Amino acid sequence: MVAEGKRWRFAMVCSSNMNRSMEAHSQLGRAGLDVESYGTGTHVKLPGPSLHEPNVYDFGTPLWGHLRRPPPQGPRPVNSNHSKSFEISVSLFAMSLCGCRTGYKRNGLLPMLKRNTSVKLAPQRWQDNAGDGVFDMIMTFEERVFDLVVEDMSNREPRLMKCVLIINMDVKDNHEEAGVGAKLAVELCQKLEAIDGDWEDIIDDLITAFEKQHKRRLAYSISFY
Amino acid sequence: MLAARNPTPPPHDIAARLHHLRDLRRVPLPNRVARIADLHTDEASPVRKLVAEIIGELGSKHMAYLPNMIPCLLHLLNDETPAVVRQAVKTGTSLFSKVLQKLVIEGLFSTGGIDDALKSSWEWLLKFQSVVSHMAFQAIGNEGVRLLAVKFVEKTVLMYTPDPNVPSDPPTETTEDMGFNVAWLRAGGHPLLNVGDLAMEASQSLGLSLEQLKSPKVKSLSTSMIIVFVTSLSAIAQRRPSFYGRILPVLLSLDPASSIIKLRVPGAFHALKSAFSACLKCTHSSAEPWRARLLETQNIINQGDSIEDAANAAKNFGDTSNREESWPLMERSTDGSNKRSLAEDMNHMTEDDLHSTKRARQSFDANEHSEGSNKRNVESTSVDISSSQPSSIRTGNSEAVYQLIGMFAALAAQGDRAAGSLQILSSSIASDLLAEVVLVNMQHLPISRPEVDQQQLPSTSSGDGLPFSSFFSLLGTLLKRANQIDQDEVSPAKESAVVSSVADDIMTVPASSPVPSSVNLPIEENTNSPTVPLCIETTDAKVSSAGGNSSIDIPESSEASHASTEPQGTQEHASTFFGSFPADNSSAGFSLAQSSETRSPSSSTVEANHSQLSSLSSQYVLPKLVVNNIDLSDEAKDLLQKEAFVRILESDKQEASGGSIARLLLLAHLGVEFPLELDPWEILQKHVLSDYANNEGHELTICILNRLYREAEQDQDFLSSRTATSVYESFLLNIAENLRDMFPASDKSLGKLLCEIPYLPEGVLKLLEGLCSPGSNEKQDKDIQSGDRVTQGLSAVWNLIMLRPSNRDRCLELALQSSTHHLEEVRMKAIRLVANKLFPMASISKKIEDFANEKLNSVLEVIPSGDSATTEMATPEAHKDVGLENLTASVSDVQTLMSLYFALCTKKHSLLRHVFAIYGNLPQTAKQAVHRQVPMLIRTIGSSSDLLGIISDPPADCSDLLMQVLQTLTDAAVPSRDLISSIKILYSKTKDVEVLFAILAHLPKDEVLPVFPSIVNLPIDKFQSAISRILQGSPRNGPSLDPSEILIAIHVIDPDKEGIPLKKVMDACSSCFEQRTIFTQQVLAKALNQLVEQIPLPLLFMRTVMQAIGVFPALVDFVMEIMSRLVSKQIWKYPKLWVGFLKCAILTKPQSYGVLLQLPAPQLENALSKNLTLKAPLAEHAEQPNIRSTLPRSTLVVLGLAEDQPQQPAATQAQSSQNQAAETSSSAADTATEVTKESSAAS
């Protein structure tokens, strides 16, 4: 039987498209899968002037484009109202980049940004990129994100009548867990792509088996393009 | 034509055929349709699928051809390839909506009626619809197809029913984007369609769909089908609220309580959950009645969730917090105002006295802006409250709350009569429930307070127990200060301090007057901020709860507020309020302008003020204070912030003793809020450490760490939580390091701190490790690492193990690591802790035991076994320097590994067996180490039953160890009866007499004697020690054998019978003679005296006699007596002894002459013939007259003193006896010479 689309198209979604989905994007990409990644949050956050005040950027801002350039050309956060805030963010950014503060070295920001440079230019927002086309499977890494994606999909008028599988796997938002989660995502996606026939028939078994094997809880939903 | 020119490629070339099919698009329409009709039965499924797709493309553009194509589509629905069927359904779905739309519009607007093609297409499509519907509701083979079929049904239901969002009156003219609503048909006049019929059909389809989700059908559905049905139905419910009443009961019946879905993949459950939350958002009136039930079900789902989460908490910690977070998020989206949900409010109040800046940030939205810029827009706010609150109540007991409110209302309606019952009711309710009742009821408060309330306000409020009077006085001073500033600096604006002030100004109250004038005004304008309304009142419904804030906050916040130089522009939400204060200085009022949504230090504290004030007097209007605004440079702002911060710290320092908890909280909070680059943490850290012991350093640290921990855990944002975590860790580590260095080792601060902080990061554990196992990582200051430090570290670890179960394993690791430390001092301390304190803890004893066991066994692995271990020491150091040093070093190494195990043995004796078991395989060094440690161990244990068990049944190859143990056990202690019997058992098994040594002294005579030959058989040194043990005897019974008995025992051994070499026996004798202090003259005499009576005479008797004389010459007389007794016993009949006898006689001449003369003549002759030298002196002796007279003639003849009377028989007899004697002498010659040698050696 000839499968409908031999190649699956995957979307990895987390809240900021900075860490978990980006890691998954990177790993799936390396595994040769067709993948995009998105975030569902309203903004992208980076450490800001105070512990409590992250700098907030719009999705689409190339946050790591300047990694090779000197810091003053760093991206401008949307929540900076005067130059000071901007400078702080830039200096902090610079500091984090050279890892001269132990804190940033430890919090994994630098390796994260470095990884992201190799993936794509800027974080993208799920809701704003409906035009990216049809995915076969959307993977989310947090229940809240899952809900948002499902909601967003149900708000779109179904035209193509094309099924899309949405799977959630909770992954804690830190550097190490993102790596672990991404590995699992690769495995799951490869399993899906390897399905001979219709995934609809065996998805329950596949999910259950995966859950058992990896001791992870998955939730899935089906939406229509 | 074109198709004819390009004939269809052969069937096997699917790619080419697909290409061909795509090319068809260029073919003129009629032909194309014909070709398609041909191709729809093509063999290759991709081709058929493409056909289905092309039908869709073509059909939507050229509806005229549809009647020809839809039959093909219908045919394709029965295709065997699911992909083709799916495509057919997809195509059909889109065609269906297009055709229906066109049909409706044409029927309504076209004057010429509906063209036939359309009619016939519609008929075909109806057939299509019935087939697909059938697919949706029957379990068909392919799930993917069925999903689409369900979707198709959803589409038809939606199409057939009026859309409430599109005007139900048909548009007057057809436009492109006019939308579609079947309700247009109501206008009537459509020749084909009737809105009623369509609705009926939709209703039937819906009914069938719902049927699928009811038991028992739902049980046979797969998860994906359930998901699609649920989402599809919820979509219908949302878009067609009129169906709410039919759909929701079914969905609600699926809730986890009925556990139909719960058991399956969480996906279905999740779909249901999101369906519910989506339905909740529906604002249509039909949805309204379902809200309560939806909320309730949602509650149940959430509770179920949280129970599950609790179960998974350890695993998915972050996950839990995420789920919790997702709720406020949803509420926020429905929440129009900055009101918090009640439940949240409640949590919040209990959780933190300050405010949660996080929520403040969240609740800020654009709505606030518009609201803020609308002057006096109180109305809208309050409307928001009432509309938003019901939906945001989600506490578990909301039901009860509403019931209670009902009761209260009923009682209140009765007026004064029910006052008593009211009181009883309110006093009988739990306080938290009552609080909730009050809070929920707040929404019913009238917007403006009745006059009566206003007047009564102070009294009613004070009834709540608030320190109202103090608050008034505080407010008074506040006002005075404001007044001063007013006069000093802003006098120009004073007159304008009335209600009609400039709306664009935002002011903060410089409440604390000692602002250095050089720093300039602590007030600034923020031009970006929205205009600030002169609000009549703050509509906070949290009067009573907010009032719970301690009024201590006020001085703090007022101090802090002068640092409020930076109202954060974009987040500015100035909910200004003011009230006239009923005090004497009301003329000089002020207005508090605050940015309640900012997260600057000022805002947080001002908000504390805010809630205070609002709780007090919402209605009092204070005249406004107008101040000039000054722009500060960024540097100046930084400076101000920093100075303000330092100032708080300073005041904290001064007020060392009376520091309040509020201040600690404040400082912690400021740390979080402060710009990172100003490094509040370092400042705080210095402050904490400046006077840790006396100035609540501990409390402040705990406070700060708790705060940071909360940031890290609560904020799900990866970066900020990570930042908080790293600040937490470095802050804690710095403090801990400083505590270690600042205080003496006896100080308990560090331990206390580590016990109370939220969690232990790895860095601190490393620090502890450094304390407990000095030198193991990095370089350590030598002076720090005294033994006391180790004690400090270990006691901290012990505390942590006791108090922090979650860190127990890791801390135990530290303790264990320390217990194998190479320094004995460190090791012993750790071992004491582990063995005495930790090992008795049941939960970890196994771990400790395993560890010790592993270390013990590692001795076997590390050093190759075998006797040559000393040389074979394969450890690296063996190569470095070989020799004695190496040996001792490795013994101590081994000891390092083993001592913990030995310590555990003292607590758990059964562990000992393993030591014995592996002993045989231990390398030499390890054995040495064992021997070093065993005595102490055994002394501690004593003869426990486990040890006795081992003794009576020891593992192989451990005799050395066993001997040591036995020795230790009996050293200076009377062995117990059990021990003795165990050892006897052991002896009976091993037949190794050495094991008896330990108890030899304690055995009775009759038990010693049987084993005596074996003792004699031992090497001489062991024999000697055995003798000494026997002689030593037990204190109670004395020695079981006295020395003479020992001698006798030696002599009675029959070497042949016992299988013991004679040499051994002789050696034993000799060794006895060496011990002259024990084997004295008397002892010998006694022994000889008894021996001579033995029959037969002991073999070595004569030898012993000679040795006795050699040692004690004074015994000679006694010996003569013995010898004469021997003569009377006819000693010559024992050839071996006879030789000895003669030797002895020679040895003891001249005393022995008398004895010799007693011999009968033949024997005498025999003797003399062997010892010719003897004859002359003996004859001389015999010649003495007094002797000669006593001698018989035969003797004299032998001596040559009398003539021999030839007497044949006698001569023959003599001859024969001579021969016999010669024979004897020759046979005993060897023995004799040997005896001579021995005796000479002995003497």
Chai-1 contact restraints between the chains, C-beta under 6 A:
chainA,res_idxA,chainB,res_idxB,connection_type,confidence,min_distance_angstrom,max_distance_angstrom,comment,restraint_id
A,V2,B,S45,contact,1.0,0.0,6.0,A-B,restraint_1
A,V2,B,P46,contact,1.0,0.0,6.0,A-B,restraint_2
A,E4,B,A83,contact,1.0,0.0,6.0,A-B,restraint_3
A,N19,B,F718,contact,1.0,0.0,6.0,A-B,restraint_4
A,K45,B,D717,contact,1.0,0.0,6.0,A-B,restraint_5
A,K45,B,L719,contact,1.0,0.0,6.0,A-B,restraint_6
A,L46,B,L719,contact,1.0,0.0,6.0,A-B,restraint_7
A,P47,B,L719,contact,1.0,0.0,6.0,A-B,restraint_8
A,P47,B,T723,contact,1.0,0.0,6.0,A-B,restraint_9
A,P49,B,P675,contact,1.0,0.0,6.0,A-B,restraint_10
A,S50,B,E673,contact,1.0,0.0,6.0,A-B,restraint_11
A,S50,B,F674,contact,1.0,0.0,6.0,A-B,restraint_12
A,S50,B,P675,contact,1.0,0.0,6.0,A-B,restraint_13
A,S50,B,L676,contact,1.0,0.0,6.0,A-B,restraint_14
A,L51,B,V672,contact,1.0,0.0,6.0,A-B,restraint_15
A,L51,B,T723,contact,1.0,0.0,6.0,A-B,restraint_16
A,L51,B,A724,contact,1.0,0.0,6.0,A-B,restraint_17
A,H52,B,T357,contact,1.0,0.0,6.0,A-B,restraint_18
A,H52,B,R599,contact,1.0,0.0,6.0,A-B,restraint_19
A,H52,B,V672,contact,1.0,0.0,6.0,A-B,restraint_20
A,H52,B,E673,contact,1.0,0.0,6.0,A-B,restraint_21
A,E53,B,R599,contact,1.0,0.0,6.0,A-B,restraint_22
A,P54,B,L719,contact,1.0,0.0,6.0,A-B,restraint_23
A,P54,B,S720,contact,1.0,0.0,6.0,A-B,restraint_24
A,N81,B,G569,contact,1.0,0.0,6.0,A-B,restraint_25
A,N81,B,T570,contact,1.0,0.0,6.0,A-B,restraint_26
A,K84,B,D634,contact,1.0,0.0,6.0,A-B,restraint_27
A,I88,B,E677,contact,1.0,0.0,6.0,A-B,restraint_28
A,G103,B,S726,contact,1.0,0.0,6.0,A-B,restraint_29
A,R106,B,S726,contact,1.0,0.0,6.0,A-B,restraint_30
A,N107,B,R722,contact,1.0,0.0,6.0,A-B,restraint_31
A,N107,B,T723,contact,1.0,0.0,6.0,A-B,restraint_32
A,N107,B,S726,contact,1.0,0.0,6.0,A-B,restraint_33
A,E142,B,N322,contact,1.0,0.0,6.0,A-B,restraint_34
A,E143,B,R323,contact,1.0,0.0,6.0,A-B,restraint_35
A,R144,B,N322,contact,1.0,0.0,6.0,A-B,restraint_36
A,R144,B,S326,contact,1.0,0.0,6.0,A-B,restraint_37
A,D147,B,S274,contact,1.0,0.0,6.0,A-B,restraint_38
A,V150,B,S274,contact,1.0,0.0,6.0,A-B,restraint_39
A,M161,B,K90,contact,1.0,0.0,6.0,A-B,restraint_40
A,M161,B,T93,contact,1.0,0.0,6.0,A-B,restraint_41
A,M161,B,L148,contact,1.0,0.0,6.0,A-B,restraint_42
A,M161,B,K151,contact,1.0,0.0,6.0,A-B,restraint_43
A,C163,B,L147,contact,1.0,0.0,6.0,A-B,restraint_44
A,D170,B,N316,contact,1.0,0.0,6.0,A-B,restraint_45
A,D170,B,D319,contact,1.0,0.0,6.0,A-B,restraint_46
A,K172,B,G318,contact,1.0,0.0,6.0,A-B,restraint_47
A,D173,B,F718,contact,1.0,0.0,6.0,A-B,restraint_48
A,D198,B,P82,contact,1.0,0.0,6.0,A-B,restraint_49
A,D198,B,G144,contact,1.0,0.0,6.0,A-B,restraint_50
A,E200,B,E143,contact,1.0,0.0,6.0,A-B,restraint_51
A,E200,B,G144,contact,1.0,0.0,6.0,A-B,restraint_52
A,E200,B,L147,contact,1.0,0.0,6.0,A-B,restraint_53
A,E200,B,S224,contact,1.0,0.0,6.0,A-B,restraint_54
A,D201,B,E143,contact,1.0,0.0,6.0,A-B,restraint_55
A,I203,B,S224,contact,1.0,0.0,6.0,A-B,restraint_56
A,D204,B,S222,contact,1.0,0.0,6.0,A-B,restraint_57
A,D204,B,T223,contact,1.0,0.0,6.0,A-B,restraint_58
A,D204,B,V265,contact,1.0,0.0,6.0,A-B,restraint_59
A,I207,B,V265,contact,1.0,0.0,6.0,A-B,restraint_60
A,A219,B,P266,contact,1.0,0.0,6.0,A-B,restraint_61
A,A219,B,G267,contact,1.0,0.0,6.0,A-B,restraint_62
A,A219,B,H270,contact,1.0,0.0,6.0,A-B,restraint_63
A,Y220,B,G267,contact,1.0,0.0,6.0,A-B,restraint_64
A,S221,B,I227,contact,1.0,0.0,6.0,A-B,restraint_65
A,S221,B,G267,contact,1.0,0.0,6.0,A-B,restraint_66
A,S221,B,A271,contact,1.0,0.0,6.0,A-B,restraint_67
A,I222,B,S224,contact,1.0,0.0,6.0,A-B,restraint_68
A,I222,B,I227,contact,1.0,0.0,6.0,A-B,restraint_69
A,I222,B,V228,contact,1.0,0.0,6.0,A-B,restraint_70
A,F224,B,K151,contact,1.0,0.0,6.0,A-B,restraint_71
